[in-house]
């Protein structure tokens, strides 16, 4: 008998005793606003490709499943819903998809998951960008679709407006998601359109036979004729079917509306519990969203990850002291949607395995300071988990779907005949 999402000892795919999955979320100098001022940080290199190469190759050294890259349509801000004029924190970034494409030939195993906006970006362009990344990485691309939660971002495009969140809205995850419900609905349609475009070329559509003059089997390339609420896509894609067929979709979710978004179109959902009991409660809500959408987990597994911001040091108490010093430099205590952990790698391993017993498949860790907390993950936490027999000692797959234990799906058009 299989276990549902959120069942103790089970996973979203209904298996037990699955390997622990680990990913890291990379952002600027780290997830603490004062990280760029820390000794060992590299603030002068944040827009330089070698900086990101060093981070991702370190993550690959730690045998992690994937890395995610943050992206946005506006400058970073201390406020979730409004731009600001602060000059004491990191501002400015580079395009996540282009960064991942640069890193593709410089890495060999780790998954590369850029974030893209699905509110103001054309679905066709999103689909071919991620498909191209999957080709460039030979099957290691993922995609983190993100709606535009900040109304000011719409002014960059001038085609539409989006809801302006209030100060009251941003005090609670559910209150944030409710005004944005229509954008989540549209976002789910964007993901479905992208998936259809990825399927629009069947395997074997490219014949490439110079002797007969046949490059393409036209019967294996399909118009998708997708019609969403506010957009349509004729198709087919210009990019042939990729090594993974469907690059995994990763979404971040904090409330029932985004849980339903994940249930509709994601392969991995990252949630933000604050404690073991909260993790169990959130997994139950994800399971309810799966049931509402009618998703068949046997056919389409949904991996569940928990996000944590981490500060790690070998000496007990050192990480907490470091956080206090960073908070003082920043002028305020670090706040996050995710749980903030300070401690040793062994203490973090204890927490991960405790939370994992609720049914989580893995964790996406947000290093507070780069590269310090990333290397503490790869050279401290990973060996600790390996000693406990719960994390891989080598890569056994060359694709992101393989790392996640997801099979390669056939094109839906091929299934149809």
N, C-alpha and C positions, 0 to 999 in steps of 0.2 A: 504494500500500500504506500503510495507516495504522500509526501507532506506538502501542504499548501504553502504559499508565500507567508513567511512570518512564523511558521510552526517551529517550535524548538527542535533543534537537531536537523532541520530540513533546509532546503534551499528553494529558490524560486523555480528551479527546474525539477523539483521533486526528488532530488538525490540526497544521500546522506554521506557524511565523511568525505566531502569534496575537498580538494586542496584550497587553502586560503589564498585569496587574490589580493594583491596590493598594487596600488597606483599612487602617483603623486600629482598634485596640481601645482604647476609652476606659474608664478606671477611676479614679474619685476624683480625686486631685490628680496622678495619674501612677503608673507602675509601680514607681518607686523608693519604698521606705517613708519616706524623708525628704523626698519631693517637696513635701509640704505646708508645709515650713519654708523652702523656697527663695524667694529674691527673685522677685517676679512671680507667685507662686502665689496662689490665691484660696481659702484654707481656710475662710473664713467664708461662702463661697457654694456649697459643695459640694452642698447640698440645695436650692439655688435654681434654678428653671427657666432664668433668663437665663444662668447660667453654662454650662449644657449647650447652650443655643441658640447661644451664641458659639462653643463648640467645634465643634458639628456644622456650622454655617454656614461656619466656617473650613475644615473638611474638604471641604465641597461646593465652596468656592472653589478647592480644589486638584483638583477633578474626580475625586475618589476614587470607587471603586465602591460602597463601603458602610462604615458604622461599626458596630461591635458594642458593646453595653453589657453590662458584667458584672452578675451578680446572684447572690444566695445566700440560703439559708434561715437562716443564722446570721451573727453578726458576723464581720468579717474577722479573720484570725488569722495570726500569723507562722508557725505550723505548718500543714502541709497537712491533717493528719488530726485535729487537736484544737483546741478553742477555747483562747484565752489571756486573760490579764487585763491585757495591756499597755495603757498609757494614752499612750504616746509616738508612736503611729501612728494613721492615720485609721481610725476605726470609725464605722459607720453608713452607710446608703445608701438610695436610693429605688428603687421598683419599676421594673424595666427596661421592661416592656411599656407601663406607663402613661407612662413618660418618652418612649418612642418615639412613642406616640400624641399626646403634647403637641407633639412636634417635627414631626410629619407635615405640618400645614398651614403651618409656618414654613420649610419647605424645599421644593425643587421637583424635584430630580433624584437626590440621593444615597440609596442604600439604607440602611434602618434595621433593624438585626438585634439584637433583644434576646435575652438569655439567660434561659431558664426551667428550673426543676427538673422532671424527668420521673419522679422516684421517688415523691414525696409529693403531686404535683398531679394532679388528675383530667384524663385525656386530652381529654375533651369540652371542658372549660374552656380548656385550652391551645389546642385547635384553633380555637375561636371567637374567642379573644383575638387570635391571629395573623391570622386571617381579617379581623377587624374592623380591625386595623392596616393590612392591605393595602387595604381599602376607604378608610380615612382618608388613606392616603398615595397613593392612586390608582396602586397597583402597585409600591410600593417596599419592601414588607415582606420580611424574612427571619426566620429562627428559628434560634437556637442552643440545641438541647436539651442538658441537662446532667444526669447522674445525681448522686445524693447520695453523695459519697465520704466524707463525715464522719458517723460514726455518731451523734454528738450531735444532729444536725439532726432525727432521728426523734422526739426528745422534744417537739418543738413540736406534733406531731400526735397522738401517743399511739396510733397504729393498728398500728404494726409496728416492728421493729428492723432495722437493717442492719449489715453486718460492721464491726467496729472494726479499722482498720488499725493495725499495730504500727510501732515505730521502725524495725525491719528492713525492713518492707514499703516504707516511703516512701523508701528509699535507691535504688530502681530502678523505672523505669516499668513494666516487665513484672511485677514483684512487686506493684506497686500494683493493676494491673488484674486479676490472677488472683482475689483474694478477691471482687472486684466483678463477676465474669463474669455472674452471674445478673441483676444490676442492668442491665448492658449489654444482655442479652437482652431484659429487660423494656422497657428504653428503646427498643430497635428496634421492639418491638411498639407502643409509644406513638406513635412517629413514623408507623408504618403506619396506625394507627387515625386519626391526624390527617389523613393524606393521603386516606384514604377519606372522611372527613367533608368535606374540601374538595371532593371530587368528587361528594358526594351530591346537590348541586344541579347539574344540567346548565346550560350556557349557554342562555339563552332560557326558563328555567323561570318567570320573572316576566313575565307578559303585561301587566298593569297597564292593562287596557282598560276604562275607566269606562263606555263606551257599552254594552258587552255584559255588564258585571258580572264579568268574568273577570280576577282578579288573578294567579292561579297556574295553571300547567299541572302538575297533580298527577302526571302520568306522567313528569315530568322531575325529580322529587324522590324520593330512594331511601333506604330503610333500608340500613345497611351491615352489620348483624348480625356485628360483629367479635367474635371470641373469642380473647383472649390467654391466657397461662399463668395469670395471676392476676386478670384483669379482663375485662369485656366491655362493648361499646358498641353499643347498638341503632341510634342515628341515626334520622333524618337530622340534619344540623347545623341550627341555627336561623339561620345566616348564609348568604345566597346565595353562589353562586360568585363568586370575587374577580377583580379585574382580571388577576392573573397566573395564575389557575387554581390553581397550586401555588406558593405562596411558597417561595423557595429555602431549603433546610435546610443550615445550616453547623455542622460539628462540629469539635472540637479532639481530636486523637488523638496518643498517644505510644507505642503498643505494638500488637501484633497483635490483641488483643481489641477495642480501640476502632477499629482500622483496619477490622475486619470490621463493626462498628457503622456506620461511615461508608459502607462498600461497600453495606450493606443499604438505607440510607435517606437519605443526604446528597446534596446537590448540590455542596457545597464541603467539602473536608476540609483543615483547617489542621494542619500537622505541625511538629515542632520539631527540625530538624536542627542539628547543631553542625559545620558545615563542608560543603564541596561533596560530598566522598565520602559523608558521612553522608546528605546529601539524596538522592543516587542510590540508596543502600541502602534508605532508607525508602520511596522511590517504588516500588522493586521489591517491598517487603513489601505496600504498598497494592495493587499489581497482583495479587499472590497472593491477597489478600483478595477482590478483585473476582472473580477466577476461582473461588474457593471458593464464593462466593455465587451465581454464575451470572448476574451482572449483565451486560446487553448495553450496552456503552458507546456504541454507535451510536445506541441508542434513548434511553439515559439517561446523558449525559455526567457525569463526576465531575471537577470542577475541583480542582486541588491548589495550596494556598497554603502558604508557610512563614512561621512566626512568628519575629519578632525583636524584642527590646527595644532601643530605639534612644536614644542620646544624641548629638545633632548640634550642631555649631558650625562656623562658617565658618573660623575660624582652626585650622590643624593643631595637634593636641595639646590644644586647649581642652576638648573633650568628655571626654577621659580625665582631665584635671585636675578637671573639674567632678564627674565620677563619684567620684573619690577624696575630694573634699570632702564629697559627699553620704554616702558610705560612712562617713566619720569621724563625721558628725552622727548617722547611724543606729546607730553602734556596731558595725557588722559589714559585711563586703563583700556587695554585692548578689548574691543567688543567684536563679536562675530556671530553669524548665524549658526556656526558649528561649535561643538564642544572644543574648549581650549585645554590641551593637555600639557602639563609640565612635569618632567620626571626623567627617569633613566630608560634606556631601551628595554631593560627587563621589566620595568613597571608598565611600560606601554604594551609589551607583549602580553602581560597578565590581563590588561584591560581589553585588548583586542580579542583574546580567546574567550573572555567572559562574555563580551557582547556578541561574539560569533555564535554562542550557544542559543541565542534568540532566533537564529535562522539566517543571519546575514551571510552573504557569500564572500565579502571582502571589505576593504577599506580604501578610501582615497584620502591620503594624508596631505595636508597643506603645510609645507615647511615655513615656519615663521620668519626665519632668516636664511638667506641663500649666500653661500653654499653650505653653511654650518649645519643646519638641520636636515638638509638632504643627505649629506655624508653620514650624519648620525643615523639616518634611516638605513642607508645602504651598507654601512660598515658596523653598525651597532645592532639595530633592530633585526635586520634580515638574518645575520648569523645566529641571533638569539632564537628566532623562530625556526631556523634550520635545526638548531640543537634540539628543539622540542619536536621535530619531525612533522611540522605543519606547513612548511614552505619549500618550494622547489630548490634543488641544488644545481639545476641546469635547465636551460630552456629545452623543451621537448617538442615545440612547435615553432614554425617560422611565420605564422600569421596571428593577428590579434584575435580573430575568432577562435583559433586553436588555443591560445593562452586562456581564453575564457571558457573553453569547453563547449563552444558552439559549432555546430556543423555548418558546412557551406550549403546554402539553399540553392535549389534550382530556380531558374527564371519561372515566374508564374505563367508566362506565355508558353513556355515549353510544356508545362504541366497541362495547359489547356489544349494542347494538341498540335 
